[in-house]
């Protein structure tokens, strides 16, 4: 069974850092691009960041560029999101998501989602 | 990098059809055939229902169909059923290793 399990969400003060993790199983993790997508309470989906299978191509939403860093460890079937200088508007459920693209140069579509990990930024 | 524009809500009676629009630009929806649609129930993760503008994953009823014209993509749900009441989001590749989601549409079955 294809599965993505996120962890690392927490209550954190503004300005602090947090690292999210996602462990994949049931598919060849190294073969596909991966993403983080977030959803603030009562709001819509927002793409946060994506990374190609080789980590050679990375993209960020303007709202997190310079503050968040995506990375992956293909040997450990794991995806990460390092979040620095957190703000109140980063409060959201963060989903790990699998793309169908095996390319360095573009994405196709997301076909698998995790259940999400909750990040709350508040003093 | 603005969100794709969707109507906040749409509704229809059982067995009727409802169409949801998703308007972007030539840099996203109009520039690529990588438009997908997701269905989301409250408290649940999104589920893929349409990919590459018109294709349906296995297991998704053929009541769901997608199309695109210029910078606007559309999702049509024909023969509405009670279980179709959910939030729907479009998504498009936007170049330079970026995605953009739509603002979301809440579908109500009257």
Interface residues (C-beta under 8 A of the other chain):
Chain A: X35 X37 X44 X45 X46 X47 X50 X52 X57 X58 X59 X60 X61 X62 X95 X100 X105 X106 X107 X108 X109 X110 X111 X113 X114 X115 X116
Chain B: X1 X3 X32 X34 X36 X38 X40 X45 X46 X47 X48 X51 X52 X57 X87 X89 X91 X93 X95 X96 X97 X98 X99 X100 X101 X102 X103 X104
